[in-house]
């Protein structure tokens, strides 16, 4: 039997719904690590189902770092204006802008990274980069998590990074 406190804790940690959290804990036999993995897999499946939905709403987020020497702009899209105003969505956009400023990706996806880029091409693809605030996730994982939490298709449309004195 799963306690309501356990369900509440998992829900707060993952942002999943009450019933989804309860079912995941029951499937995992009360193991939080397994339950989080079950929710992540469910979120990935849900993201795949939503991938074809149009994303005509969203926000443009900025991040300025280094005493004004580096800045980034990102456009993150979703299906409705309601989701675009949520804390989850705004936090995603902010984290992506911070990632762009810190890691200077060359493209959104690995296949779009120029072939002459030094090192591993996945290091230069935003969605494949390890998230600077949590090395257990990639930016792609953050997007999938946002899809699972909001119930809408979410995508990073474009980004740009500026550095003082850069070309």
GUMI-91979 format. One record per residue: residue in one letter; residue number from 1; x, y negated, z of N, C-alpha, C in turn. Coordinates in steps of 0.001 Angstrom, whole numbers, plus 500000, padded with zeros to 6 digits. Example, Ala and Ser with C-alpha at 12.3 -4.5 7.8 and 13.67 -1.06 7.14 Angstrom:
@code=A pos=1 n.c1=513190 n.c2=505690 n.c3=507800 ca.c1=512300 ca.c2=504500 ca.c3=507800 c.c1=513200 c.c2=503300 c.c3=507800 $
@code=S pos=2 n.c1=512850 n.c2=502250 n.c3=507080 ca.c1=513670 ca.c2=501060 ca.c3=507140 c.c1=512900 c.c2=499970 c.c3=507870 $
REM end
This chain:
@code=X pos=1 n.c1=500844 n.c2=501196 n.c3=500000 ca.c1=500000 ca.c2=500000 ca.c3=500000 c.c1=500880 c.c2=498753 c.c3=500000 $
@code=X pos=2 n.c1=500574 n.c2=497846 n.c3=499121 ca.c1=501326 ca.c2=496604 ca.c3=498984 c.c1=500644 c.c2=495521 c.c3=499812 $
@code=X pos=3 n.c1=501433 n.c2=494797 n.c3=500617 ca.c1=500851 ca.c2=493752 ca.c3=501461 c.c1=500633 c.c2=492467 c.c3=500670 $
@code=X pos=4 n.c1=499724 n.c2=491647 n.c3=501158 ca.c1=499463 ca.c2=490370 ca.c3=500501 c.c1=500677 c.c2=489449 c.c3=500595 $
@code=X pos=5 n.c1=501460 n.c2=489574 n.c3=501668 ca.c1=502681 ca.c2=488767 ca.c3=501794 c.c1=503696 c.c2=489141 c.c3=500724 $
@code=X pos=6 n.c1=503797 n.c2=490449 n.c3=500419 ca.c1=504712 ca.c2=490893 ca.c3=499365 c.c1=504262 c.c2=490366 c.c3=498008 $
@code=X pos=7 n.c1=502963 n.c2=490435 n.c3=497754 ca.c1=502423 ca.c2=489921 ca.c3=496488 c.c1=502697 c.c2=488425 c.c3=496385 $
@code=X pos=8 n.c1=502451 n.c2=487712 n.c3=497465 ca.c1=502677 ca.c2=486259 ca.c3=497482 c.c1=504155 c.c2=485943 c.c3=497216 $
@code=X pos=9 n.c1=505055 n.c2=486687 n.c3=497868 ca.c1=506492 ca.c2=486463 ca.c3=497690 c.c1=506919 c.c2=486697 c.c3=496235 $
@code=X pos=10 n.c1=506462 n.c2=487810 n.c3=495644 ca.c1=506824 ca.c2=488105 ca.c3=494254 c.c1=506247 c.c2=487060 c.c3=493317 $
@code=X pos=11 n.c1=505030 n.c2=486640 n.c3=493586 ca.c1=504383 ca.c2=485621 ca.c3=492758 c.c1=505160 c.c2=484314 c.c3=492802 $
@code=X pos=12 n.c1=505618 n.c2=483913 n.c3=493990 ca.c1=506394 ca.c2=482684 ca.c3=494131 c.c1=507748 c.c2=482791 c.c3=493436 $
@code=X pos=13 n.c1=508352 n.c2=483961 n.c3=493487 ca.c1=509663 ca.c2=484164 ca.c3=492863 c.c1=509594 c.c2=484194 c.c3=491343 $
@code=X pos=14 n.c1=508501 n.c2=484712 n.c3=490806 ca.c1=508427 ca.c2=484933 ca.c3=489359 c.c1=507466 c.c2=484027 c.c3=488624 $
@code=X pos=15 n.c1=506489 n.c2=483472 n.c3=489336 ca.c1=505475 ca.c2=482657 ca.c3=488675 c.c1=504385 c.c2=483494 c.c3=488028 $
@code=X pos=16 n.c1=504415 n.c2=484817 n.c3=488226 ca.c1=503405 ca.c2=485705 ca.c3=487653 c.c1=502094 c.c2=485555 c.c3=488417 $
@code=X pos=17 n.c1=501021 n.c2=486026 n.c3=487812 ca.c1=499714 ca.c2=485972 ca.c3=488439 c.c1=499616 c.c2=486932 c.c3=489616 $
@code=X pos=18 n.c1=498592 n.c2=486750 n.c3=490428 ca.c1=498392 ca.c2=487571 ca.c3=491623 c.c1=498236 c.c2=489042 c.c3=491249 $
@code=X pos=19 n.c1=497339 n.c2=489337 n.c3=490328 ca.c1=497080 ca.c2=490734 ca.c3=489960 c.c1=498285 c.c2=491359 c.c3=489263 $
@code=X pos=20 n.c1=498961 n.c2=490599 n.c3=488410 ca.c1=500173 ca.c2=491117 ca.c3=487751 c.c1=501236 c.c2=491449 c.c3=488791 $
@code=X pos=21 n.c1=501395 n.c2=490583 n.c3=489781 ca.c1=502376 ca.c2=490814 ca.c3=490850 c.c1=502015 c.c2=492055 c.c3=491654 $
@code=X pos=22 n.c1=500737 n.c2=492187 n.c3=491972 ca.c1=500289 ca.c2=493343 ca.c3=492755 c.c1=500530 c.c2=494637 c.c3=491984 $
@code=X pos=23 n.c1=500142 n.c2=494661 n.c3=490706 ca.c1=500333 ca.c2=495866 ca.c3=489888 c.c1=501807 c.c2=496216 c.c3=489746 $
@code=X pos=24 n.c1=502655 n.c2=495211 n.c3=489551 ca.c1=504088 ca.c2=495456 ca.c3=489405 c.c1=504672 c.c2=496045 c.c3=490682 $
@code=X pos=25 n.c1=504269 n.c2=495511 n.c3=491825 ca.c1=504753 ca.c2=496050 ca.c3=493106 c.c1=504255 c.c2=497476 c.c3=493340 $
@code=X pos=26 n.c1=503018 n.c2=497741 n.c3=492955 ca.c1=502492 ca.c2=499097 ca.c3=493094 c.c1=503244 c.c2=500071 c.c3=492199 $
@code=X pos=27 n.c1=503499 n.c2=499661 n.c3=490941 ca.c1=504248 ca.c2=500507 ca.c3=490009 c.c1=505665 c.c2=500756 c.c3=490517 $
@code=X pos=28 n.c1=506247 n.c2=499759 n.c3=491148 ca.c1=507630 ca.c2=499846 ca.c3=491615 c.c1=507741 c.c2=500459 c.c3=493009 $
@code=X pos=29 n.c1=506635 n.c2=500848 n.c3=493578 ca.c1=506664 ca.c2=501434 ca.c3=494909 c.c1=507140 c.c2=500467 c.c3=495983 $
@code=X pos=30 n.c1=506861 n.c2=499174 n.c3=495794 ca.c1=507242 ca.c2=498161 ca.c3=496773 c.c1=508635 c.c2=497590 c.c3=496589 $
@code=X pos=31 n.c1=509383 n.c2=498079 n.c3=495602 ca.c1=510753 ca.c2=497613 ca.c3=495334 c.c1=510697 c.c2=496300 c.c3=494539 $
@code=X pos=32 n.c1=511166 n.c2=495197 n.c3=495145 ca.c1=511091 ca.c2=493877 ca.c3=494502 c.c1=511927 c.c2=493792 c.c3=493229 $
@code=X pos=33 n.c1=513087 n.c2=494395 n.c3=493227 ca.c1=513945 ca.c2=494354 ca.c3=492040 c.c1=513259 c.c2=495039 c.c3=490864 $
@code=X pos=34 n.c1=512706 n.c2=496217 n.c3=491104 ca.c1=511992 ca.c2=496944 ca.c3=490045 c.c1=510746 c.c2=496174 c.c3=489616 $
@code=X pos=35 n.c1=510056 n.c2=495578 n.c3=490566 ca.c1=508838 ca.c2=494826 ca.c3=490250 c.c1=509164 c.c2=493618 c.c3=489368 $
@code=X pos=36 n.c1=510264 n.c2=492918 n.c3=489676 ca.c1=510682 ca.c2=491788 ca.c3=488839 c.c1=511001 c.c2=492260 c.c3=487426 $
@code=X pos=37 n.c1=511653 n.c2=493406 n.c3=487303 ca.c1=511984 ca.c2=493954 ca.c3=485984 c.c1=510714 c.c2=494332 c.c3=485216 $
@code=X pos=38 n.c1=509755 n.c2=494911 n.c3=485900 ca.c1=508477 ca.c2=495259 ca.c3=485263 c.c1=507804 c.c2=493989 c.c3=484744 $
@code=X pos=39 n.c1=507785 n.c2=492939 n.c3=485557 ca.c1=507177 ca.c2=491670 ca.c3=485125 c.c1=507932 c.c2=491059 c.c3=483956 $
@code=X pos=40 n.c1=509260 n.c2=491181 n.c3=483972 ca.c1=510063 ca.c2=490655 ca.c3=482863 c.c1=509734 c.c2=491395 c.c3=481567 $
@code=X pos=41 n.c1=509613 n.c2=492724 n.c3=481645 ca.c1=509267 ca.c2=493512 ca.c3=480460 c.c1=507887 c.c2=493150 c.c3=479944 $
@code=X pos=42 n.c1=506943 n.c2=492952 n.c3=480861 ca.c1=505599 ca.c2=492551 ca.c3=480461 c.c1=505622 c.c2=491176 c.c3=479803 $
@code=X pos=43 n.c1=506445 n.c2=490282 n.c3=480348 ca.c1=506577 ca.c2=488942 ca.c3=479776 c.c1=507176 c.c2=488983 c.c3=478385 $
@code=X pos=44 n.c1=508152 n.c2=489873 n.c3=478169 ca.c1=508773 ca.c2=490022 ca.c3=476853 c.c1=507755 c.c2=490535 c.c3=475840 $
@code=X pos=45 n.c1=506949 n.c2=491504 n.c3=476257 ca.c1=505908 ca.c2=492033 ca.c3=475374 c.c1=504879 c.c2=490953 c.c3=475048 $
@code=X pos=46 n.c1=504507 n.c2=490179 n.c3=476048 ca.c1=503548 ca.c2=489098 ca.c3=475831 c.c1=504130 c.c2=488033 c.c3=474909 $
@code=X pos=47 n.c1=505418 n.c2=487749 n.c3=475058 ca.c1=506073 ca.c2=486759 ca.c3=474207 c.c1=506057 c.c2=487209 c.c3=472753 $
@code=X pos=48 n.c1=506304 n.c2=488491 n.c3=472529 ca.c1=506302 ca.c2=489022 ca.c3=471164 c.c1=504917 c.c2=488878 c.c3=470531 $
@code=X pos=49 n.c1=503867 n.c2=489093 n.c3=471313 ca.c1=502505 ca.c2=488960 ca.c3=470804 c.c1=502190 c.c2=487506 c.c3=470439 $
@code=X pos=50 n.c1=502766 n.c2=486569 n.c3=471166 ca.c1=502453 ca.c2=485150 ca.c3=470964 c.c1=503372 c.c2=484458 c.c3=469963 $
@code=X pos=51 n.c1=504374 n.c2=485151 n.c3=469476 ca.c1=505418 ca.c2=484532 ca.c3=468658 c.c1=504901 c.c2=483859 c.c3=467397 $
@code=X pos=52 n.c1=503801 n.c2=484319 n.c3=466870 ca.c1=503288 ca.c2=483753 ca.c3=465620 c.c1=502328 c.c2=482581 c.c3=465824 $
@code=X pos=53 n.c1=501975 n.c2=482297 n.c3=467056 ca.c1=501051 ca.c2=481196 ca.c3=467321 c.c1=501720 c.c2=479851 c.c3=467034 $
@code=X pos=54 n.c1=500933 n.c2=478920 n.c3=466528 ca.c1=501444 ca.c2=477587 ca.c3=466220 c.c1=501780 c.c2=476823 c.c3=467494 $
@code=X pos=55 n.c1=502872 n.c2=476068 n.c3=467442 ca.c1=503295 ca.c2=475248 ca.c3=468579 c.c1=503363 c.c2=473797 c.c3=468121 $
@code=X pos=56 n.c1=502242 n.c2=473107 n.c3=468233 ca.c1=502174 ca.c2=471730 ca.c3=467730 c.c1=502228 c.c2=470682 c.c3=468840 $
@code=X pos=57 n.c1=502303 n.c2=471114 n.c3=470091 ca.c1=502400 ca.c2=470186 ca.c3=471213 c.c1=503762 c.c2=470378 c.c3=471877 $
@code=X pos=58 n.c1=504072 n.c2=469561 n.c3=472874 ca.c1=505331 ca.c2=469722 ca.c3=473594 c.c1=505875 c.c2=468402 c.c3=474082 $
@code=X pos=59 n.c1=507179 n.c2=468397 n.c3=474354 ca.c1=507834 ca.c2=467179 ca.c3=474822 c.c1=509244 c.c2=467079 c.c3=474253 $
@code=X pos=60 n.c1=509737 n.c2=465861 n.c3=474256 ca.c1=511141 ca.c2=465593 ca.c3=473981 c.c1=511750 c.c2=465213 c.c3=475321 $
@code=X pos=61 n.c1=512794 n.c2=465926 n.c3=475697 ca.c1=513432 ca.c2=465703 ca.c3=476994 c.c1=514871 c.c2=465251 c.c3=476765 $
@code=X pos=62 n.c1=515345 n.c2=464368 n.c3=477636 ca.c1=516731 ca.c2=463911 ca.c3=477554 c.c1=517477 c.c2=464280 c.c3=478824 $
@code=X pos=63 n.c1=518785 n.c2=464362 n.c3=478685 ca.c1=519643 ca.c2=464581 ca.c3=479848 c.c1=520931 c.c2=463795 c.c3=479599 $
@code=X pos=64 n.c1=521306 n.c2=462974 n.c3=480550 ca.c1=522534 ca.c2=462182 ca.c3=480454 c.c1=523476 c.c2=462653 c.c3=481556 $
@code=X pos=65 n.c1=524723 n.c2=462922 n.c3=481203 ca.c1=525692 ca.c2=463477 ca.c3=482142 c.c1=527012 c.c2=462708 c.c3=482052 $
@code=X pos=66 n.c1=527830 n.c2=462902 n.c3=483068 ca.c1=529196 ca.c2=462360 ca.c3=483022 c.c1=529252 c.c2=460854 c.c3=483028 $
@code=X pos=67 n.c1=528464 n.c2=460214 n.c3=483856 ca.c1=528502 ca.c2=458762 ca.c3=483925 c.c1=528092 c.c2=458103 c.c3=482628 $
@code=X pos=68 n.c1=527230 n.c2=458769 n.c3=481876 ca.c1=526747 ca.c2=458202 ca.c3=480616 c.c1=527624 c.c2=458526 c.c3=479423 $
@code=X pos=69 n.c1=528575 n.c2=459423 n.c3=479569 ca.c1=529486 ca.c2=459764 ca.c3=478472 c.c1=528941 c.c2=460871 c.c3=477561 $
@code=X pos=70 n.c1=528032 n.c2=461706 n.c3=478090 ca.c1=527450 ca.c2=462803 ca.c3=477321 c.c1=525940 c.c2=462766 c.c3=477501 $
@code=X pos=71 n.c1=525218 n.c2=462985 n.c3=476404 ca.c1=523763 ca.c2=463033 ca.c3=476478 c.c1=523216 c.c2=464075 c.c3=475526 $
@code=X pos=72 n.c1=522020 n.c2=464525 n.c3=475811 ca.c1=521370 ca.c2=465519 ca.c3=474960 c.c1=519886 c.c2=465210 c.c3=474850 $
@code=X pos=73 n.c1=519332 n.c2=465504 n.c3=473687 ca.c1=517896 ca.c2=465413 ca.c3=473444 c.c1=517429 c.c2=466773 c.c3=472948 $
@code=X pos=74 n.c1=516313 n.c2=467257 n.c3=473476 ca.c1=515742 ca.c2=468508 ca.c3=472991 c.c1=514249 c.c2=468322 c.c3=472764 $
@code=X pos=75 n.c1=513743 n.c2=469012 n.c3=471756 ca.c1=512308 ca.c2=469077 ca.c3=471511 c.c1=511875 c.c2=470501 c.c3=471817 $
@code=X pos=76 n.c1=510995 n.c2=470642 n.c3=472794 ca.c1=510472 ca.c2=471951 ca.c3=473168 c.c1=508975 c.c2=471913 c.c3=472900 $
@code=X pos=77 n.c1=508483 n.c2=472907 n.c3=472172 ca.c1=507082 ca.c2=472931 ca.c3=471760 c.c1=506299 c.c2=474048 c.c3=472437 $
@code=X pos=78 n.c1=504991 n.c2=473820 n.c3=472544 ca.c1=504052 ca.c2=474804 ca.c3=473078 c.c1=502743 c.c2=474641 c.c3=472309 $
@code=X pos=79 n.c1=501734 n.c2=475391 n.c3=472711 ca.c1=500468 ca.c2=475382 ca.c3=471972 c.c1=499527 c.c2=474244 c.c3=472362 $
@code=X pos=80 n.c1=499528 n.c2=473851 n.c3=473637 ca.c1=498564 ca.c2=472840 ca.c3=474093 c.c1=499248 c.c2=471738 c.c3=474897 $
@code=X pos=81 n.c1=498626 n.c2=470580 n.c3=474877 ca.c1=499105 ca.c2=469444 ca.c3=475650 c.c1=499031 c.c2=469741 c.c3=477149 $
@code=X pos=82 n.c1=498050 n.c2=470546 n.c3=477555 ca.c1=497910 ca.c2=470910 ca.c3=478960 c.c1=499171 c.c2=471595 c.c3=479471 $
@code=X pos=83 n.c1=499689 n.c2=472568 n.c3=478741 ca.c1=500903 ca.c2=473280 ca.c3=479154 c.c1=502108 c.c2=472350 c.c3=479091 $
@code=X pos=84 n.c1=502146 n.c2=471463 n.c3=478117 ca.c1=503277 ca.c2=470536 ca.c3=477979 c.c1=503427 c.c2=469642 c.c3=479208 $
@code=X pos=85 n.c1=502359 n.c2=469454 n.c3=479944 ca.c1=502404 ca.c2=468599 ca.c3=481137 c.c1=502694 c.c2=469380 c.c3=482420 $
@code=X pos=86 n.c1=502813 n.c2=470694 n.c3=482341 ca.c1=503038 ca.c2=471491 ca.c3=483556 c.c1=504480 c.c2=471365 c.c3=484041 $
@code=X pos=87 n.c1=504659 n.c2=471591 n.c3=485334 ca.c1=506005 ca.c2=471555 ca.c3=485923 c.c1=506903 c.c2=472627 c.c3=485326 $
@code=X pos=88 n.c1=506352 n.c2=473813 n.c3=485057 ca.c1=507128 ca.c2=474914 ca.c3=484477 c.c1=507698 c.c2=474508 c.c3=483133 $
@code=X pos=89 n.c1=506872 n.c2=473921 n.c3=482290 ca.c1=507295 ca.c2=473533 ca.c3=480949 c.c1=508318 c.c2=472397 c.c3=481005 $
@code=X pos=90 n.c1=508061 n.c2=471413 n.c3=481831 ca.c1=508987 ca.c2=470279 ca.c3=481954 c.c1=510337 c.c2=470724 c.c3=482517 $
@code=X pos=91 n.c1=510320 n.c2=471660 n.c3=483465 ca.c1=511575 ca.c2=472182 ca.c3=484022 c.c1=512362 c.c2=472931 c.c3=482951 $
@code=X pos=92 n.c1=511668 n.c2=473690 n.c3=482120 ca.c1=512336 ca.c2=474386 ca.c3=481016 c.c1=513015 c.c2=473380 c.c3=480091 $
@code=X pos=93 n.c1=512294 n.c2=472349 n.c3=479696 ca.c1=512853 ca.c2=471344 ca.c3=478786 c.c1=514068 c.c2=470657 c.c3=479414 $
@code=X pos=94 n.c1=513972 n.c2=470343 n.c3=480683 ca.c1=515089 ca.c2=469707 ca.c3=481394 c.c1=516315 c.c2=470628 c.c3=481442 $
@code=X pos=95 n.c1=516083 n.c2=471909 n.c3=481768 ca.c1=517182 ca.c2=472875 ca.c3=481824 c.c1=517828 c.c2=473077 c.c3=480455 $
@code=X pos=96 n.c1=517027 n.c2=473087 n.c3=479409 ca.c1=517572 ca.c2=473256 ca.c3=478059 c.c1=518404 c.c2=472031 c.c3=477679 $
@code=X pos=97 n.c1=517919 n.c2=470843 n.c3=478008 ca.c1=518685 ca.c2=469625 ca.c3=477712 c.c1=520018 c.c2=469623 c.c3=478471 $
@code=X pos=98 n.c1=519996 n.c2=470054 n.c3=479718 ca.c1=521218 ca.c2=470144 ca.c3=480514 c.c1=522185 c.c2=471157 c.c3=479893 $
@code=X pos=99 n.c1=521665 n.c2=472282 n.c3=479429 ca.c1=522473 ca.c2=473314 ca.c3=478789 c.c1=523140 c.c2=472768 c.c3=477521 $
@code=X pos=100 n.c1=522392 n.c2=472043 n.c3=476728 ca.c1=522938 ca.c2=471461 ca.c3=475488 c.c1=524064 c.c2=470480 c.c3=475813 $
@code=X pos=101 n.c1=523862 n.c2=469650 n.c3=476814 ca.c1=524896 ca.c2=468686 ca.c3=477205 c.c1=526150 c.c2=469401 c.c3=477692 $
@code=X pos=102 n.c1=525979 n.c2=470462 n.c3=478467 ca.c1=527121 ca.c2=471154 ca.c3=479067 c.c1=527857 c.c2=472066 c.c3=478098 $
@code=X pos=103 n.c1=527117 n.c2=472771 n.c3=477249 ca.c1=527719 ca.c2=473843 ca.c3=476455 c.c1=527894 c.c2=473520 c.c3=474966 $
@code=X pos=104 n.c1=527335 n.c2=472429 n.c3=474498 ca.c1=527505 ca.c2=471982 ca.c3=473118 c.c1=527262 c.c2=473089 c.c3=472091 $
@code=X pos=105 n.c1=526079 n.c2=473690 n.c3=472065 ca.c1=525808 ca.c2=474735 ca.c3=471073 c.c1=525793 c.c2=474163 c.c3=469659 $
@code=X pos=106 n.c1=526120 n.c2=475012 n.c3=468691 ca.c1=526163 ca.c2=474580 ca.c3=467292 c.c1=524853 c.c2=474866 c.c3=466561 $
@code=X pos=107 n.c1=524090 n.c2=475838 n.c3=467049 ca.c1=522837 ca.c2=476229 ca.c3=466397 c.c1=521896 c.c2=476824 c.c3=467430 $
@code=X pos=108 n.c1=520643 n.c2=476981 n.c3=467038 ca.c1=519648 ca.c2=477563 ca.c3=467926 c.c1=519824 c.c2=479082 c.c3=468032 $
@code=X pos=109 n.c1=520003 n.c2=479755 n.c3=466903 ca.c1=520115 ca.c2=481210 ca.c3=466881 c.c1=521449 c.c2=481644 c.c3=466293 $
@code=X pos=110 n.c1=521862 n.c2=482861 n.c3=466622 ca.c1=523174 ca.c2=483375 ca.c3=466211 c.c1=523333 c.c2=483335 c.c3=464695 $
@code=X pos=111 n.c1=522307 n.c2=483726 n.c3=463953 ca.c1=522424 ca.c2=483767 ca.c3=462490 c.c1=522614 c.c2=482383 c.c3=461871 $
@code=X pos=112 n.c1=522340 n.c2=481319 n.c3=462619 ca.c1=522491 ca.c2=479961 ca.c3=462099 c.c1=523825 c.c2=479320 c.c3=462475 $
@code=X pos=113 n.c1=524640 n.c2=480003 n.c3=463267 ca.c1=525955 ca.c2=479483 ca.c3=463651 c.c1=526871 c.c2=479575 c.c3=462426 $
@code=X pos=114 n.c1=527595 n.c2=478508 n.c3=462099 ca.c1=528499 ca.c2=478549 ca.c3=460949 c.c1=529521 c.c2=479691 c.c3=461074 $
@code=X pos=115 n.c1=529817 n.c2=480324 n.c3=459963 ca.c1=530729 ca.c2=481478 ca.c3=459980 c.c1=532146 c.c2=481094 c.c3=460382 $
@code=X pos=116 n.c1=532495 n.c2=479818 n.c3=460257 ca.c1=533852 ca.c2=479398 ca.c3=460621 c.c1=533961 c.c2=478934 c.c3=462085 $
@code=X pos=117 n.c1=532899 n.c2=479138 n.c3=462865 ca.c1=532931 ca.c2=478765 ca.c3=464288 c.c1=533936 c.c2=479658 c.c3=465018 $
@code=X pos=118 n.c1=534745 n.c2=479062 n.c3=465893 ca.c1=535753 ca.c2=479870 ca.c3=466596 c.c1=535131 c.c2=480827 c.c3=467601 $
@code=X pos=119 n.c1=535739 n.c2=481993 n.c3=467798 ca.c1=535283 ca.c2=482943 ca.c3=468808 c.c1=534003 c.c2=483656 c.c3=468419 $
@code=X pos=120 n.c1=533337 n.c2=484177 n.c3=469409 ca.c1=532096 ca.c2=484914 ca.c3=469227 c.c1=530984 c.c2=483953 c.c3=468835 $
@code=X pos=121 n.c1=530281 n.c2=484254 n.c3=467758 ca.c1=529217 ca.c2=483372 ca.c3=467270 c.c1=528095 c.c2=483199 c.c3=468300 $
@code=X pos=122 n.c1=527855 n.c2=484212 n.c3=469145 ca.c1=526765 ca.c2=484105 ca.c3=470122 c.c1=527056 c.c2=483046 c.c3=471186 $
@code=X pos=123 n.c1=528331 n.c2=482723 n.c3=471385 ca.c1=528686 ca.c2=481666 ca.c3=472336 c.c1=528219 c.c2=480297 c.c3=471853 $
@code=X pos=124 n.c1=528012 n.c2=480182 n.c3=470559 ca.c1=527640 ca.c2=478898 ca.c3=469961 c.c1=526150 c.c2=478795 c.c3=469649 $
@code=X pos=125 n.c1=525373 n.c2=479851 n.c3=469940 ca.c1=523931 ca.c2=479862 ca.c3=469683 c.c1=523194 c.c2=479579 c.c3=470991 $
@code=X pos=126 n.c1=522416 n.c2=478527 n.c3=471031 ca.c1=521741 ca.c2=478097 ca.c3=472262 c.c1=520933 c.c2=479219 c.c3=472910 $
@code=X pos=127 n.c1=520109 n.c2=479918 n.c3=472148 ca.c1=519251 ca.c2=480944 ca.c3=472740 c.c1=520032 c.c2=482119 c.c3=473311 $
@code=X pos=128 n.c1=521247 n.c2=482359 n.c3=472818 ca.c1=522065 ca.c2=483482 ca.c3=473287 c.c1=523024 c.c2=483088 c.c3=474404 $
@code=X pos=129 n.c1=523157 n.c2=481798 n.c3=474663 ca.c1=524088 ca.c2=481340 ca.c3=475697 c.c1=523612 c.c2=481707 c.c3=477092 $
@code=X pos=130 n.c1=524574 n.c2=482028 n.c3=477956 ca.c1=524284 ca.c2=482277 ca.c3=479361 c.c1=523867 c.c2=480952 c.c3=479998 $
@code=X pos=131 n.c1=522778 n.c2=480985 n.c3=480741 ca.c1=522247 ca.c2=479792 ca.c3=481388 c.c1=523235 c.c2=479305 c.c3=482445 $
@code=X pos=132 n.c1=523568 n.c2=478035 n.c3=482426 ca.c1=524596 ca.c2=477484 ca.c3=483310 c.c1=524189 c.c2=477506 c.c3=484785 $
@code=X pos=133 n.c1=522889 n.c2=477543 n.c3=485072 ca.c1=522431 ca.c2=477545 ca.c3=486460 c.c1=522176 c.c2=478948 c.c3=487006 $
@code=X pos=134 n.c1=522157 n.c2=479971 n.c3=486125 ca.c1=521904 ca.c2=481353 ca.c3=486549 c.c1=522519 c.c2=482287 c.c3=485513 $
@code=X pos=135 n.c1=523693 n.c2=482810 n.c3=485816 ca.c1=524431 ca.c2=483617 ca.c3=484839 c.c1=523780 c.c2=484965 c.c3=484523 $
@code=X pos=136 n.c1=522704 n.c2=485313 n.c3=485221 ca.c1=522016 ca.c2=486568 ca.c3=484917 c.c1=520998 c.c2=486387 c.c3=483786 $
@code=X pos=137 n.c1=520824 n.c2=485154 n.c3=483308 ca.c1=519843 ca.c2=484865 ca.c3=482262 c.c1=520480 c.c2=484135 c.c3=481097 $
@code=X pos=138 n.c1=519851 n.c2=484278 n.c3=479939 ca.c1=520218 ca.c2=483470 ca.c3=478779 c.c1=519137 c.c2=482399 c.c3=478604 $
@code=X pos=139 n.c1=519384 n.c2=481454 n.c3=477727 ca.c1=518367 ca.c2=480442 ca.c3=477433 c.c1=517150 c.c2=481115 c.c3=476801 $
@code=X pos=140 n.c1=517383 n.c2=482133 n.c3=475992 ca.c1=516274 ca.c2=482906 ca.c3=475429 c.c1=515412 c.c2=483525 c.c3=476519 $
@code=X pos=141 n.c1=516042 n.c2=484011 n.c3=477593 ca.c1=515296 ca.c2=484570 ca.c3=478725 c.c1=514442 c.c2=483497 c.c3=479392 $
@code=X pos=142 n.c1=514987 n.c2=482283 n.c3=479512 ca.c1=514214 ca.c2=481187 ca.c3=480115 c.c1=512964 c.c2=480898 c.c3=479302 $
@code=X pos=143 n.c1=513103 n.c2=480908 n.c3=477981 ca.c1=511957 ca.c2=480659 ca.c3=477110 c.c1=510922 c.c2=481772 c.c3=477291 $
@code=X pos=144 n.c1=511380 n.c2=483030 n.c3=477328 ca.c1=510451 ca.c2=484158 ca.c3=477529 c.c1=509758 c.c2=484062 c.c3=478884 $
@code=X pos=145 n.c1=510483 n.c2=483651 n.c3=479903 ca.c1=509881 ca.c2=483469 ca.c3=481226 c.c1=508793 c.c2=482396 c.c3=481186 $
@code=X pos=146 n.c1=509066 n.c2=481307 n.c3=480466 ca.c1=508075 ca.c2=480228 ca.c3=480346 c.c1=506841 c.c2=480712 c.c3=479592 $
@code=X pos=147 n.c1=507036 n.c2=481546 n.c3=478574 ca.c1=505907 ca.c2=482114 ca.c3=477835 c.c1=505060 c.c2=482972 c.c3=478762 $
@code=X pos=148 n.c1=505717 n.c2=483793 n.c3=479573 ca.c1=504995 ca.c2=484660 ca.c3=480508 c.c1=504243 c.c2=483843 c.c3=481556 $
@code=X pos=149 n.c1=504844 n.c2=482758 n.c3=482032 ca.c1=504213 ca.c2=481950 ca.c3=483075 c.c1=503078 c.c2=481089 c.c3=482542 $
@code=X pos=150 n.c1=503242 n.c2=480553 n.c3=481331 ca.c1=502234 ca.c2=479634 ca.c3=480795 c.c1=501153 c.c2=480334 c.c3=479985 $
@code=X pos=151 n.c1=501453 n.c2=481518 n.c3=479466 ca.c1=500495 ca.c2=482225 ca.c3=478624 c.c1=500418 c.c2=481668 c.c3=477217 $
@code=X pos=152 n.c1=501371 n.c2=480844 n.c3=476845 ca.c1=501394 ca.c2=480251 ca.c3=475508 c.c1=502724 c.c2=480514 c.c3=474836 $
@code=X pos=153 n.c1=502724 n.c2=480398 n.c3=473506 ca.c1=503971 ca.c2=480467 ca.c3=472765 c.c1=504767 c.c2=479203 c.c3=473069 $
@code=X pos=154 n.c1=506036 n.c2=479360 n.c3=473350 ca.c1=506929 ca.c2=478244 ca.c3=473637 c.c1=508166 c.c2=478434 c.c3=472778 $
@code=X pos=155 n.c1=508648 n.c2=477349 n.c3=472197 ca.c1=509869 ca.c2=477454 ca.c3=471405 c.c1=510661 c.c2=476164 c.c3=471473 $
@code=X pos=156 n.c1=511956 n.c2=476316 n.c3=471315 ca.c1=512831 ca.c2=475154 ca.c3=471218 c.c1=512885 c.c2=474804 c.c3=469737 $
@code=X pos=157 n.c1=512421 n.c2=473627 n.c3=469387 ca.c1=512329 ca.c2=473232 ca.c3=467986 c.c1=513664 c.c2=472702 c.c3=467463 $
@code=X pos=158 n.c1=514293 n.c2=471825 n.c3=468241 ca.c1=515571 ca.c2=471244 ca.c3=467805 c.c1=516257 c.c2=470582 c.c3=468979 $
@code=X pos=159 n.c1=517525 n.c2=470290 n.c3=468779 ca.c1=518305 ca.c2=469642 ca.c3=469827 c.c1=519443 c.c2=468856 c.c3=469188 $
@code=X pos=160 n.c1=519943 n.c2=467903 n.c3=469973 ca.c1=521086 ca.c2=467111 ca.c3=469536 c.c1=521894 c.c2=466717 c.c3=470754 $
@code=X pos=161 n.c1=523205 n.c2=466675 n.c3=470582 ca.c1=524096 ca.c2=466320 ca.c3=471693 c.c1=524968 c.c2=465148 c.c3=471243 $
@code=X pos=162 n.c1=525162 n.c2=464220 n.c3=472130 ca.c1=525980 ca.c2=463036 ca.c3=471857 c.c1=527068 c.c2=462946 c.c3=472894 $
@code=X pos=163 n.c1=528268 n.c2=462594 n.c3=472454 ca.c1=529385 ca.c2=462388 ca.c3=473377 c.c1=530102 c.c2=461119 c.c3=472981 $
@code=X pos=164 n.c1=530344 n.c2=460274 n.c3=473950 ca.c1=531021 ca.c2=459023 ca.c3=473709 c.c1=532362 c.c2=459274 c.c3=473030 $
@code=X pos=165 n.c1=532588 n.c2=458618 n.c3=471926 ca.c1=533837 ca.c2=458791 ca.c3=471194 c.c1=533861 c.c2=460007 c.c3=470309 $
@code=X pos=166 n.c1=532778 n.c2=460818 n.c3=470336 ca.c1=532704 ca.c2=462012 ca.c3=469500 c.c1=532289 c.c2=461640 c.c3=468090 $
@code=X pos=167 n.c1=532397 n.c2=462607 n.c3=467206 ca.c1=532017 ca.c2=462327 ca.c3=465816 c.c1=530621 c.c2=462750 c.c3=465516 $
REM end
